[in-house]
Amino acid sequence: MPKQTHEDFGAKIGGAKKDLWKERGLYSSDLADMNERETDKFVKKDNIWKKPNYEVLIKSGIPVGVVYFIKKVRDSTSTKPEYYYKDNTPEKRLERQKEYIDTVRELQGIVENVKTKDDAKAAFYKFFIAGGYLERETGGIINISTYRKTAEKGQNNPIITNKLFKMMKISDYDFEYDFTRKAEKEQFGVPKSEKIPRGYEIRYNKERCFWDKDNLKPATWYVTKDSYVLKINFTTRAEALKWVQELAKTRGKAGRQKIVPPQFENIQRNGPDYRQGKNVDGKDFMNTFGFKGGEFGNWMSQNDRQASLNYGYDALKDLARALSIADKDISCGGKLSIAFGARGSGNAMAHYEPLRQVINLTKMRGAGSLGHEFFHALDDFLGRKFGAKKMLSEEPYKYPLFQKLIDTIKYKPATLEQAKALAEATKEKTIRSATTGLKTMVESYIDKGDEEVLNAYKPLKEAFLRGESGSVEKLNTFNKSVTGQVISKDYRQRLTVFENILGSMAENTEPIIGKVETDYFKNSKEISKKYEKDGDYWHGNVELTARAFATYIVDKLVTQSDYLVGHAESAIGVISDKDGNSSIVKGFPEGDERKAINAVFDEIVAELKRENILTHDDKSTELLKLEEKSSHSKDSVLDKLAISKGEVTKNNSDKTEKTERADKTEKPKKSHENEL
């Protein structure tokens, strides 16, 4: 039987790395091949006017001040299109984007030809005046207000700003101070290995200095920071530079660690034999699941492609079985595409691209994350369905059950012990604040050396801190008897607020059972602080829901499906406290929290079926109820798994392990520090 060849299938996805414009930069003509989401994302300065290598320009002989001028002009250009209120249709936004690209390209062409100070001074006229953006008017100080924007190009063009105008309208004096000297001060163009760390200075001592005449030697170098001398008597500047660079490293903030998951050593699956021992191809993905199209990375061998197709097919069938939905529902209404090793980069195992609605799995590293990425696709699909501008998890109020899901993921009812601890902590904090108020509003006015006064004040203070009614009035009377003046009205009002709060706390002996953060949410925030991503990547709604969905699928499946959800329980980090004690935190739900989240997922799936957004499948439901007796265990790497001559290698009987999904003792070895 001839070996099967696999190429991209279905509708072209577009936007993949192998056919993007990224090398040459973006032109307005490229927008014809983009959808609205892509133009909104990609039309920006960095994709049009690539950041120059300023060090290379300096090495080519262009003066540092001139190169700094080039940098500052580029920096002064708007980073992306700005829209007026009248740009209220996709067609008008597209025209504004084309105008932005053409204007940036024109400015880039002029600035890239600047080689000397005279070229820099002439760039203003070439772009603004000769380019037709501004016309000079007589009189007044020379600034943008003395010019008018021409109707042809400058009028209503958001790039023509006063900031850009001022940066390019320069004299000899401006050039010297704004570019040449500032470039030197900022160490612009200085190689990283030769830069003095920010905030430090290296100075040369010609003669003995009066402030340290006994120690500082002449003709030596010394290092300062914020006017403080840190170290003296370096014989060379290079020696001083090396010392201060090492010092800055030890004092600098350590970079975030990255969670880089390794590949599976092997992939295991036991469940129905959907393919009956046969290979599948791209047409099977389209016919079975309704995918819009599919891609393979150019570097993937045919063996890799076949193995990826087989694994992906089985995993997606498992997913449909777990949710009891029709296979066609997997493609999210026929909008979803899939790619194997075609669109990934860096350490990412897998990702979902909302611009093109495509899931990409990065060869073997994508194994284990398919269920996670499917939820991103479903999240995006439902967001579009319910009118969200982003994914539905980012605007969960659009669909009440999604809001319930987010709330369940992040919060749970407090235990009685937690409620008591919270109430006690709140009370202590309130007492501290009330005590501070007394010090400011009462105690600062009385003579603390008068023992009689202090003895009279003490029971009044204790009554106030217990929240006794009328205690503020008694304090006011006391203050008048001691100082001759009442407590000011503003202060009395503030103290009365504390009296009421403390009194309410004293009356409510039983704590109010509120909500506390789930361990899942708290752990995810801890992981966010340490690992890889800035912002709220780990504890944002998008990732929280996707990781929770992956564990939901693990629990719904009776059988094991590593390619689908093998990494669902691998988001584990090691966190150290201020005392250096380490603890393990898990970035996925467990225990009762997981059960509560799973129950909401059940509600969502059931509701989506009632609304005919998903299709109920009785056959899948029956399959879930059956105890699985077989497994299809796969060995380690793709090349060993993929089939030569177009046939799936059958597992030898001594390698086949007939285990139920509930027994997890034979799970594949993998890292517990995987980012999903």
Secondary structure, 3 states (H helix, E strand, C coil): CCCCCCCCEECCCCCCHHHCCCCCCCCHHHHHHCCHHHHHHHCCHHHHCCCCCHHHHHHCCCCHHHHHHHHHHHHCCCCCCCCCCCCCCHHHHHHHHHHHHHHHHHHHHHHCCCCCHHHHHHHHHHHHHCCCCEEECCCCCCCHHHEEECCCCCCCCCCCCHHHHHHHCCCHHHHHHHHHHHHHHCCCCCCHHHCCCCCEEEEEECCCCHHHCCCCCCCEEEEEECCEEEEEEECCHHHHHHHHHHHHHHHCCCCCECCCCCCCCCECECCCCCCCCCCCCHHHHHHHHCCCEEEECCCCCHHHHHHHHHHHHHHHHHHHHHHCECHHHHHCCCCCEEEECCCCCCCCCEEEECCCCEEEECHHHHCCCHHHHHHHHHHHHHHHHCCCCCCHHHCHHHCHHHHHHHHHHHEEECCHHHHHHHHHHHHHHHHHHHHHHHHHHCHHHCCCCCHHHHHHHHHHHHHHHCCCCCHHHHHHHHHHHHHCCCCCHHHHHHHHHHHHHHHHHHHCCCCCCCEEECHHHHHHHHHHHHECCCCCCCCCHHHHHHHHHHHHHHHHCCCCEHHHHCCCCCEEEEEECCCCCEEEEECCCCHHHHHHHHHHHHHHHHHHHHCCCCCECHHHHHHHHCCCCCCCCECCCHHHHCCHHHCCCCCCCCCCCCCCCCCCCCCCCCCCECCC
